[in-house]
């Protein structure tokens, strides 16, 4: 059984926000939303949140973010599910690169 959300946590209580965008951008976002299993609104919010999560990081693209974008792009263009498998050693190297990319 799901828990009931507090009234202030319900999406229906958030005032709507009008957003103008070019049709081509909307089409790309709609396709990305479909590929990720989200609504268009949820896709836009997720993308905005991901750019703001690292306060002060500016436009630095972190290794994990870059991989996620590439995977999402391949999945969107091909319709195939992409699975990345790495060894423990490679994961440790990737983690070091990721940490280094997040340093100011």
Secondary structure by P-SEA (a helix, b strand, c coil): cccccccccccccccbbbbbbcaaaaaaaaaaaaaacccaaaaaaaaaaaaaccccccccccaaaaaaaaaaaaaaaccbbbbbbbcaaaaaaaaaaaaaaacc
